C-alpha cells in the first residue's frame, strides 16, 4: 500500500444496469426468483459497490500483489432501479486502520437515491491469501 492512500479519497463511477443484473438473474436456480421484478438485485448492487471501491484504491496498491477483500457491509437499498438506468456510485475513504479501510457510499439512479451506507475492505497480499484458501480446500478433502 502506497503512502499516498489517505483518508478523504473520493471516487465516482457510473454503471448502466443491464437486464442480466436484475433479481431473476441473481440465483436462477431458485424458482421464486424467476417471477420477481426485473430491477437491480441487491446482491449485484453490493458487488458493484465492492468493485467501485476496488477501482478507487487500485492506483494506491502494489497491484496485483496487493488486492483487497470485502469484510463488512452496512448498506440500505431503498429504491428499485430498472435495467437501462445509470447508477452513479460515490465512495469516500473515511477511515484507515492499518490495512482495514472504511468507505462511505451513496448511489443514485438518476431518479432516486438507491443506497447509502458503509463498506469495509481489507488489503491482502494475493499470493498469501490464495495459499491460505488452497490449504483450507485441501484440509476439507
N, C-alpha and C positions, 0 to 999 in steps of 0.2 A: 504494500500500500504506500503510495507516494505521500509525502508530507503536504502536498498541495490539496489533498482531500480535506475539506474543512466543513464544519457546521455552517449552515446557511446556503450551501449549494442548492441551486434551483434548476429544475429541468422540466420541459414541457414536451409532450408528444401527442400527435393526433393519429387516431386509428378509425378507419371506416369499418363498421360491423358487417361482416359477410353473413350470408344465410347459414353457413355451417358452424357458426359460433352461438347459435341460439339454443334454448333449453332442450328441444327434441334431439339435438345432436350431442349433448354433453355425455350421456350414458345411454346410447341407443339400445343396449340390451335390456333396459328397464321399460316394460310396456307402458307404464304410467307416463313416462316422459314423452312418448310419441304423440300424445294428444295435448301436451302443454303448449302454451302460447309461443310463437316464434319471436322471442325477444332475447337480447343478450343474456346469457346464463351467468349467474353469479360466479360459478366456477371459472368461466372464461374471463370474466371481469377481473377476478383476483389474479389470474395468470397474466393478464395484460399489465396489471399494476406491478407485478414482480419484474416483468421484462422492462418496463419503463425505468424502474429503479436500477436494474442491471445496466441499462444503457446510460443512465445518469452517472454511474460511478466507473464505468468501463475505462475511460481515459486515465483514471487515477490508480488503476491496479496494474500489476505486472502480469497482464493477460497473455496467454491463457493459463499461466501457472497459478495465478491468484484469481479466484472467482468468488461469488457469494451465493449463499443459500438462504431461502426464506425461513424464518424461525418464529414469526409472530404476526398476527393479523387482528386488527380491531377496526372493522370497516362496516359501514352501512351500505345498503343497496336500496335506495328509496324511490327510484323511478325506472320504469321499463323503457328499454331502447330497442326499437325495431331495426332490422337489417337496413343498411343503406345510410343510417345516421352516422355522423362522425363524432367520436368521443374524444374530447380534449382532456388529457390527464396532466395535472400539475403536481410535481413532487418537490419536497424541500427536505434536505437533510437537517433534521432538528437536533440530533444528539449523536455523539460518537463516544462509546465507552470501549476503548481498545479496539477490537475487531467487530464489535456489535454496533450496528448503525440503525438509527430510528428515523423513519421518514414520515412526514405528514403528506397526505394525499387528498386531492379533490378532483373529481371528474364531472364533466358537463357534456351533455349530448347535443347541445345547440338549442334545446328546449327547456331542459331541466338539469339541476344538479342531480347526478345519479348516485354519487357516493362521496363520503368524507370519512377520514379516519387515519389510522397509522399502520405502518408496516415495518417490521424489524427484519434485518438481514445480518448475516454473519459472514465475514470474509474467511475463506478457506484456502488452503493450498490443495489444488486439484488432485495431484498425484497421491498425497496422503489420504485424502477423502476417498478416492477410488480404491485405494488399497484397503481401507477400513471396510468399505462396502463389500469388496471381494472376500475379505476374511469373514464377514458376517454371513454372506451367502454360502461360503464353504462350511462354516460351522452349522448351518441349518440343514445341510445334507444328511 
